[in-house]
Amino acid sequence: MVDDSRPSPSDFLTEDQVFGGRQTLEYSSNGDGLLSSTILAWKPDPDLELLFNYIWREQDNQVDSNGDEIGNSAFELPSYLAKATYSFESIWLSCSRQM
């Protein structure tokens, strides 16, 4: 099963907030892996919600349990998500771009 749901600005804002976000930083020692995830949510109008998410991952080649380097396990992967949702009356329109 694949979950194709994407976060919404309301997932990161309380009812009375206009702007908010979350920052996550991670490190893994095998391969010196780094991860940074930034989420910004903005609700400039009660009917308009905007969300931006940028994730950057990087790691060098990993080492197996025998101490041997695992070839081609290094990577650098940036990705982003931009989403806008506009609602009026009981209808809402949502547009997102993910890479």
Secondary structure, DSSP 8 states (H G I E B T S, - for coil): --------GGGT--TT-SEEEEEEEEEETTTTEEEEEEEEEEEEETTEEEEEEEEEEEE---B-TTS-B-TT--EEEEEEEEEEEEEETTEEEEEEEE-
